[in-house]
Amino acid sequence: MRHFLEADDLSPSEFTRVLGLAELPDPPQVLAGKGVALIFEKPSNRTRNATEMAVVGLGGHPISIRGEEIGLGVRETVEDVTRVLARYHQVVAARVFEHATVEAMAKVDEVPIVNLLSDLAHPCQALGDVLTLRQRWGALPGHTVAWVGDGNNVARSLTLACSLVGVDVRLACPPGHGLDAAVLDGARARGVNVTQVADPAEAVEGADAIYTDVWVSMGQEGEKAEREHDFEGYQVDEVLLGRAAPGAVFLHCLPAHRGQEVSAAVIDGPASAVWDQAENRMHAARGLLLWLLGEGRS
């Protein structure tokens, strides 16, 4: 039984295989007549639509379940909910508040568990991001992605995913908002260059892609004023984009706040790949499900 809780739950070769499966024009209908449970403790636009349509694309029936409908850890234990859903579905995927929730699901080990987002990681987003970059660049090794902003779950999964495909990463994060050293060291151990600095201009200099995210994520609304102060000077605008390599790509996992973490001229401009990213969430999820269900695995 294999689970996908973080990007590096896959080996480099497995990650690349999933990307290949994501691009199949006529994928095998491995879920024909079968279900996939999608649990949402947090609401979502892209994740729900992308994952439901990925299941449909494999012939399956997605069932989306709101967190309050099952009350993970309240009405029933996480383990009991997982055991019940495993009797109906081929895969259980969950968008949760705490990473410990998907870890508890995976320990049941009856069906593959997919982390659709947790406070620690967003690996399905990273799959879609790398797929987008591969479509833009072709070969991935030798390129550099610059992250500007919060060292959050998206930044963590992106850094680990890039390390699996030979892409260097430079992170520019305000003091106190960076990635843990253990994450950086884990990515470096795969032979890529990973640096973390405070200056966005230093991080993006000559980079092939610039990625940012909101400054105030869901659940951080009480920190809004403090975080907006901390992230002053971290907006990706045309001046910052101009320091990147010619033809650099702009990425954002969405939703975006124009005029805050990114200018309208950048996200709506010719460098932006954000709509391809959004679409590739669906293709990446389809490739992941194919792989988890045994397609192309020895």
N, C-alpha and C positions, 0 to 999 in steps of 0.2 A: 504494500500500500504506500503510495506517495502522496504527499500533501504539498501545498504551495502557500507558505505563510510569509516568506520573504524571498527576494529575488535570488539570493544565493542558496536557496533550497535546491536549485538546479545547478548542475555542473556547467562549465562553459560549453561543452558539446551539446548538452541537453537544452540549454537556453537557445543555442543557435538552431537546433532542431525544431523547437517550438516556433521560432520566427518563420522557419520554412513552412511549417504546417499552417501558420496564419495566412499565408499567401496562396494556399491552394484554391484554384478557381471553382472546383467542384468537390468539396470535401465529402468524405464518406459519412453516411447517415448513421453514425454509431449510437445516436440517442433515439432512434426511431421507436416510438411507442413508450418512451421512458421519460422520467422526470428529473429535474434539477431544482433543489430548494435554494432560494436566495433570501437570506435573512438581512433585514435592514434596521439596525438600531439607530443609524443615522440616515436621514433622507438623502437621495441622490438623483441627479438628472442623468449624467453620462453613465455612471456605473450600472444603474438599473436598466436603462435602455440598451446599452452595449452588451450586457451579460444576457439579458433576456433574448435579444436577437441572435447572439452567438449560439445559445441553446437551440433556438428555432432553426438556425442554419445547419445544425447537425441532426435535424429531424425530431428534436425533443420538445418537451413541454415544461417551460419554466413556471415555477410558482413562487411569487414574491410574497414575503411574510414580514409585516411590520414588527418591530421589536416588542411593542406592547401586546401584541397578539399572543406571544408565547412566554414573555417575561423571563428571559434567560437569567437563571440564578435567583429568581424571585418566585414565580409560580412553579417552576421545575428547575432542577439542576441543569447546568449546561450539558453535562454528560447524558442525562436522561433525554433531553430534547434531541440531542445528536443521535442517540440510539433509535429513537422513534422515527426520525426523519430518514435514517439509513434504511429503514424497512420499506420506504416508499420511493426513494430517489437514488440515482447513481452517483451524485455529487452533492455536497452541501457547501455553499459559499456564503460568506457572512461579512457584512460591513458593520463594524463594532466600535465601541468606545475604547475598550481595553484589549491589548494584545493577548493578555492571559486567557481571554475567552476563546479565541481561535486555537490557542495552544491546548486548552482543555478539550476542545472538539477533536483535535488531531490525536490526542492520546486515546480516544475511544477506538480509533483505527479500524472502523468498519467500512467507510467510504472515503474517497479523497475529500479533503477540506481545502477550500480556497479562501485566502484572506482578500476580501474586496476592499478593505481599508481598516486599519487600526491606528491607535495613537502612536505606534512605533513604526509602522511600515505601510507602504502602498505599492506592493509588487506588481499588481496588474497594470497600474499606471506606468510603471517602469518598462514593462514589456511593450506597451503601446508606444512609449517614447522611443525606445531603441528601434522598434520596427519603423517608425517614422524617419529616423535618422538613416537607417539602412536604405530606405527608399530614396532619400535625398542624395546620399553619398556613395552608395554601392558598398565598397569595402569599408569596414568600420575602424580597424586598427590604424593608429597614427593620427586620429582626429582628437580634438579637445573640446569638451563641454564646460562652459563656465556657468556656475550657479550663483545667482545674486539674491540674497535675502535670508529668510529664516532656514536654519538647519533642521527642518522638520521631517516628518515621515516620508514625504515625497523626495526630499533631498537625499535621505538615507538610502531608500530603495534605488534611486537613480544612480547614486555613487556605486553601490554594489553591482547593479546591472551593468554599468559601464565597465567595471573591472572584469566582468565575465567575457566581454567582447573586445577587449583591448583598447578602450577609449580612455584617454586621460581626463581627469576632472580637476577643476579649480573652483573652490568655493569661496565666496565673499560673504561673510556673515558678521553682523555686529557682535561686539563682545557679549558673551553670555548667551548667544543664540546660535552657536555653531554645533557641528556634529561631534559626538564623542570621539576621543582618540582611538578607541577600540575599533570603531567602524572604519576610520581612515586607515588604520594599520591593517585591518582585514582586507580592504581593497588593494592596498599597496602590495600585500603578500602575493597577489596574482600578477605582479610585474608591471602594473600601470603607475603612472605618476599621479599622485593625489596631493594637492596642497590646499590649505585653508588660510585665508588672509582676511583682513578687515576692509581693505580698499577695493571697491568694485572695479575701478579702472585697472588695477593690477591684475585682477582675476580675468577680465575679459580681453586683455591685450592679445590680439592675434588668435583668439578662440574661434572655432568653427561653428559653435552654437552657443546661444545665451538662453538660460532658463530661469524663470522666476515664478513665484507663487504669491498668494495673498499674504499680507502682514498679520492679519488677524483671522485665524482659522476658526471653524465651527467649534464652539465650546470655550473660546478665549475672549468672548465679547467683553467680559469684565476687565480685561487688560488692554482694551482698545487704545486709550489715551497714552498709556505707557509704551505700548508697542509702536504706535505711530511715531512717537518721539525717538525711540531707539532706531527706527528704520529710516529716518530722514537721511537723504543722500543715497538711498539704495534703489531709486526708481530707474528702471531700464527705459531710457529715452533715446532719441536719435543721436545725441552726442555720445552716449555710452556705447550704443550699437556701432557707431562709427569707429570705435577702437578695436572692434573684432576684425577677423579676417574678411577680405572681400567675399561677398556671397554668403555670409554667416546666416544661420537659421535662428529664428526666435521661437522659443517654446514656452508654453504655459499650460498647466493642467486644468485650469478653469475651475470655478468661476473667476473672472478677472474684474479688477476695479480700475478702470481707466482713470489716469490722473493720480493714482497712488503708486502701486508697485510697477506699473507700466504706463507709458504714454499711449494715447490713442493712435498716434502716428506710427508707433512700432507695432502694436498688436494688430492693427488694421492695414499695415503696410505690406510691401512685397516680400519682406524677410519672414513674415509670420507663417508658421506651419501649424498653428493651433487647431485649425479645423481638421487638418489631416490627422493630428494627434487624437482628436475626439473620435473620428471615425475608426482609427486604428485600435482604439480600446475594444471595439467589437471584434475585429479580426484577430487581435492578440488573444482575447478571451476564447475565441473559437479554437485557435491553435493550441492553447493551453489545455482546454478540455479534451481535445483529440489526444494529446500526449498523455494526460493523466489516465485516460481510458484505454491506453495501450497502443495507440496508433504510432507506428514507427519505433517502438521501444523493443530492444532485444530481450 
